[in-house]
């Protein structure tokens, strides 16, 4: 009887900048992302609560449906803001690409929170925890993820894979454990945040808008309102003068 020798598959650690993977450590990970575990396993406990098992199965199905239907998710990084990212859902992992010429993402720790929206309402649907795995260029996992991302990217060019391998970072976000937020179990606060600062601006020609831009419309409305208020005040003063004149004429007539 012979035993098959297996070699652990290593990948670059999560301490990698989106500009280009430069992590110093390696960690043992499965050769392919594993399916998210959204509830307690019933295999280890034959007498597990059927309701808990049904809830876990429902959460898993909802997670897969939300990931597959919506191509946008939000990555909540500790001590940082929440970052939007387009992704591709594949075999229990959300694949994202970031770096020069692609969507901006900060350095991601080993664990983040992922927020999913409802495709129908656009509101918050699920919040789950996810492990961060940076895929190493040249590996089968990276090649598969890059092919899927290139097929879903708008205006993709032929040299995308070469550029991604040289300059960008392909990351797999693997959800695990039960959702932190789900329908019927949302946090009390509304999660509202101020808009993120950006360097994007219009430096030259500005497109023409029918009726003017918002600030121009607001300024014209303010001027009109002030002129209307001045006219009304002048009319009131004229009425008061006429009333006083009539009273003076009556008194002199007596």
TAURMO-V968060 format. One record per residue. N is the residue number from 1. RES is the residue in one small letter. SS is DSSP state (a for helix, b for strand, c for the rest). OMEGA is omega in radians with two decimals (none if undefined). Layout:
N_RES_SS_OMEGA + N_RES_SS_OMEGA
This chain:
1_x_c_-3.08 + 2_x_c_3.10 + 3_x_c_3.12 + 4_x_c_3.14 + 5_x_c_3.13 + 6_x_c_3.12 + 7_x_c_3.10 + 8_x_c_3.10 + 9_x_b_-3.13 + 10_x_b_3.09 + 11_x_b_-3.09 + 12_x_b_-3.12 + 13_x_c_-3.07 + 14_x_c_3.14 + 15_x_c_-3.07 + 16_x_c_3.10 + 17_x_b_3.07 + 18_x_c_3.12 + 19_x_c_3.13 + 20_x_b_-3.08 + 21_x_c_3.12 + 22_x_c_-3.11 + 23_x_c_-3.09 + 24_x_c_-3.06 + 25_x_c_3.06 + 26_x_b_3.12 + 27_x_b_-3.10 + 28_x_b_-3.12 + 29_x_b_3.07 + 30_x_c_-3.13 + 31_x_c_3.08 + 32_x_c_3.13 + 33_x_c_3.13 + 34_x_c_-3.13 + 35_x_c_-3.12 + 36_x_c_3.08 + 37_x_c_-3.01 + 38_x_c_3.11 + 39_x_c_3.13 + 40_x_c_-3.12 + 41_x_c_3.13 + 42_x_c_-3.13 + 43_x_c_-3.12 + 44_x_c_-3.12 + 45_x_c_-3.10 + 46_x_c_-3.10 + 47_x_c_-3.14 + 48_x_c_-3.12 + 49_x_c_3.13 + 50_x_a_3.13 + 51_x_a_3.11 + 52_x_a_3.12 + 53_x_a_3.11 + 54_x_a_3.11 + 55_x_a_3.12 + 56_x_a_3.12 + 57_x_a_3.11 + 58_x_a_3.12 + 59_x_a_3.12 + 60_x_a_3.13 + 61_x_a_3.14 + 62_x_a_3.11 + 63_x_a_3.14 + 64_x_a_3.14 + 65_x_a_-3.13 + 66_x_a_3.13 + 67_x_a_-3.08 + 68_x_a_-3.06 + 69_x_a_-3.07 + 70_x_c_3.12 + 71_x_c_-3.10 + 72_x_b_3.04 + 73_x_b_3.10 + 74_x_b_-3.14 + 75_x_b_-3.13 + 76_x_b_-3.10 + 77_x_c_3.14 + 78_x_c_3.14 + 79_x_c_3.11 + 80_x_c_3.14 + 81_x_c_3.10 + 82_x_b_-3.03 + 83_x_b_3.03 + 84_x_b_-3.14 + 85_x_b_3.00 + 86_x_b_-2.98 + 87_x_c_3.00 + 88_x_b_-3.14 + 89_x_b_-3.09 + 90_x_b_2.98 + 91_x_c_3.06 + 92_x_c_3.14 + 93_x_b_3.04 + 94_x_b_-3.10 + 95_x_b_3.12 + 96_x_b_3.06 + 97_x_b_-3.11 + 98_x_b_3.13 + 99_x_c_-3.12 + 100_x_c_-3.13 + 101_x_c_3.12 + 102_x_c_-3.12 + 103_x_b_-3.14 + 104_x_c_3.04 + 105_x_c_3.11 + 106_x_c_2.99 + 107_x_c_-3.09 + 108_x_c_3.06 + 109_x_c_-3.09 + 110_x_c_-3.13 + 111_x_b_3.13 + 112_x_b_3.00 + 113_x_b_-3.14 + 114_x_b_-3.12 + 115_x_b_-3.13 + 116_x_b_-3.11 + 117_x_b_3.02 + 118_x_c_3.13 + 119_x_c_-3.09 + 120_x_c_-3.06 + 121_x_c_-3.08 + 122_x_c_-3.13 + 123_x_c_-3.13 + 124_x_b_-3.12 + 125_x_b_-3.10 + 126_x_b_2.94 + 127_x_b_-3.09 + 128_x_b_3.00 + 129_x_b_-3.08 + 130_x_b_2.99 + 131_x_b_-3.12 + 132_x_b_3.09 + 133_x_b_3.06 + 134_x_b_-3.08 + 135_x_c_-3.08 + 136_x_c_3.11 + 137_x_c_3.13 + 138_x_c_3.12 + 139_x_c_3.10 + 140_x_a_3.13 + 141_x_a_3.13 + 142_x_a_-3.11 + 143_x_a_3.13 + 144_x_a_-3.13 + 145_x_a_-3.13 + 146_x_a_3.11 + 147_x_a_3.13 + 148_x_a_3.14 + 149_x_a_3.13 + 150_x_a_3.13 + 151_x_a_-3.11 + 152_x_a_-3.09 + 153_x_c_3.08 + 154_x_c_3.09 + 155_x_c_3.12 + 156_x_c_3.14 + 157_x_c_-3.04 + 158_x_c_-3.07 + 159_x_c_-3.11 + 160_x_a_-3.09 + 161_x_a_3.12 + 162_x_a_3.14 + 163_x_a_3.12 + 164_x_a_-3.13 + 165_x_a_-3.07 + 166_x_a_-2.95 + 167_x_a_-2.96 + 168_x_c_-3.13 + 169_x_b_3.06 + 170_x_b_-3.03 + 171_x_b_3.04 + 172_x_b_3.08 + 173_x_b_-3.05 + 174_x_b_3.12 + 175_x_b_3.10 + 176_x_b_3.09 + 177_x_b_-3.10 + 178_x_b_3.11 + 179_x_b_3.06 + 180_x_b_3.07 + 181_x_b_-3.14 + 182_x_b_3.14 + 183_x_c_-3.11 + 184_x_c_-3.12 + 185_x_b_3.13 + 186_x_c_3.09 + 187_x_c_-3.08 + 188_x_c_-3.11 + 189_x_c_-3.00 + 190_x_c_3.08 + 191_x_c_3.13 + 192_x_c_3.14 + 193_x_c_3.07 + 194_x_c_3.12 + 195_x_c_3.13 + 196_x_c_3.10 + 197_x_c_-3.14 + 198_x_c_3.11 + 199_x_c_-3.13 + 200_x_c_-3.14 + 201_x_c_3.07 + 202_x_c_-3.04 + 203_x_c_-3.08 + 204_x_c_-3.03 + 205_x_c_3.10 + 206_x_c_-3.11 + 207_x_c_3.13 + 208_x_c_3.12 + 209_x_c_3.09 + 210_x_c_-3.12 + 211_x_c_3.13 + 212_x_c_3.11 + 213_x_c_-3.08 + 214_x_a_-3.12 + 215_x_a_3.10 + 216_x_a_3.08 + 217_x_a_-3.14 + 218_x_a_3.13 + 219_x_a_3.10 + 220_x_a_3.13 + 221_x_a_3.12 + 222_x_a_3.13 + 223_x_a_3.12 + 224_x_a_-3.13 + 225_x_a_3.11 + 226_x_a_3.13 + 227_x_a_3.12 + 228_x_a_3.10 + 229_x_a_3.11 + 230_x_a_3.11 + 231_x_a_3.12 + 232_x_a_3.11 + 233_x_a_3.11 + 234_x_a_3.11 + 235_x_a_3.13 + 236_x_a_3.11 + 237_x_a_3.11 + 238_x_a_3.10 + 239_x_a_3.13 + 240_x_a_3.13 + 241_x_a_3.13 + 242_x_a_-3.14 + 243_x_a_3.12 + 244_x_a_3.12 + 245_x_a_3.12 + 246_x_a_3.12 + 247_x_a_3.12 + 248_x_a_3.14 + 249_x_a_3.12 + 250_x_a_-3.13 + 251_x_a_3.14 + 252_x_a_3.14 + 253_x_a_3.13 + 254_x_c_none
